[in-house]
């Protein structure tokens, strides 16, 4: 029996140093060969944030695969065609993206930037952990989508719905005085 080709997913962020790197690692490890994930940035920082690298390697993602790179690598001729392109930061979602080969399904999964959090190490680690857990929840939902839904025209709506998970406003219970 022929093994199906993995779905290719490109996670985009402006700096490609934290959120998109973590999403790449999560999907590559948790996707178990069903998905092949990449990450890139519109203005790559040129380095991976140490706390993002720590989380990625703790999952078993090879450290040598962690690098900050430009989205231009994936827009040029000969680049692998993507099935999905997902922005994980609001800045990248608002930018004009290159034309992607293969007409991928696009979605936005906004995640607060842990690299922008100022404070002591515990505060910074908590911000990275929170971003990691939100990405993990969304990737788990993505992985749970049946193959027929991923291959359908309905996949964009499904990915957009996943992008709203964890973004719901907190409801405060009504007081009964």
N, C-alpha and C positions, 0 to 999 in steps of 0.2 A: 504494500500500500504506500502510495506517495505521500510524504509528509508535506502538509500545506506550508506555503511561505509565511513567515511571520508578518504580522501587521507592523508597519514602521510608523513610529510616532516621534515627532520633533517638538520638544518643549522649549518655548522661547521666553526670554526675559531680557531686560535691557543689558545688564552687566554679565549675565551667565556666570555668576560666581556663587550663588546659593540656591534659590528656589528651583530653577530649571535643572541645576546639577542634581539636587536631591530627587526631583521627579524622575530624571533619567535613571538614577541608581535604583530607585524603588521599582519602577516598571521593568527594568532589565532583570532584576533579581526575582521579583514576584511573578512576572509574566512567564517565567520558566520556558523560554523559547517560543512562546506563542506571539510575543511582541519583541520588537527590536527598537529600543528607545535611544534617542539622541537629544542633545541640548545645544543651544546656541544663544547669542545675544546680538542685539542691534549695535551696541557699543560695548563689546566685551571688556571686562575689567583686566583681563590678562592673567588673573590668578583666581583660584578657588578659595573661598572663605574657609579657614581652618575648621570651624565648627560644622560646616556643611560636609566637608571631607570626612571628618570624624564620624558623623552619622552614616554617611554612605558606606564607608569601609566597615563600620560595625555591623552592617547588614550583609557583608560579604562581597560588596562590590569592589572590583580590583582598583587599587589606588592609581595605577598607571593609566586608567581610562578617564580619570578626572582631569579635565582641562577646560579652561575658559576659551571659547572660540566664537568667531563671527558667524552670523547666519548666512553670510555670503558663501561659505563652504557648501551649504546645502541648496543654494540657488543657482549654482553654475552647472553647465553641461557636464554630464557624467556623474553627478551626485545621485545618491540613492533616492528614488521616488518615494515620497511619504504618503501614507494613507490618512494620517491625522497630523495637524499642526495645532498645538495648544499653547496659548499664552498664559503665563502664570503671574504676570505683573501688569498693573494697569497702564504703565507707560508703554510697554511693548504692544499692548492691545490697541493703543491709540495711534501707533506709528504705521506708516505705509510699509507693508511687508513686501519683500521681493515676490516675484511670480514663482510659485513652486511647481516643479515638474510633477505630473501625475494627478493634478487637481485634487489635493487632499481636502478632507473635511476639516473645517477650522472651528475652534471653540476657545472660550476664555474662562480660565479658572483662577481668578484673582486670589492671591495669597499675600497677606501682609509681609513686608520685607524685613526679615530678621536681621539682615546686615545693617539696617538703619537704626536699630535699637541701641540706645546709649545707656550705659549703666555698668554695674559691676558684673563679674563673670557669671554669677548665678542668674542675673536678669537677662543677660545675653543668651545664655544656654536655654533658659526658659522660652525665649522668643524663637530660637531655632527648633526646639522640641515641639512647640505649638505649630509652627509651619510644617514640620515633618509629619506630625499626626494628621493635620488637615490634608496634606498631599496623600498620605497613606490611605485615609478614608476615601478620598475621591478615586484613587487608583484601584482600591479594592472594588468599588462600585463599577468602574470601567472594566475590570477583569471579569466581573460577574455578568456583563452583557453577553447574551448569546451571539454566536457567530453570525447568525442570519440578521440580527439587528445591527451588528457592526458593518455588515456588507450592504445594508439598505440605505435608502435615501433618508431614513428616519434617524440615522446615527448622529447627525448634527444636533438635532433636538435632544437626544439622549445625553450627548456630551455637554451641552449647555445646561441641562438640568443638574448634572453631576457638579458642574462649576458653581452652582448655587448652594451646594451642601456645605454647611458650616458657616454660611454667610447670613443665615436667617437672623433677624433681629430677635433679641431676647424678650420674651413676653413676661411681663410681671403680672402675678395673679391679682385679680380685682379684690379690693378690700371689702369685707362685709362688716360694716360697723353697726 
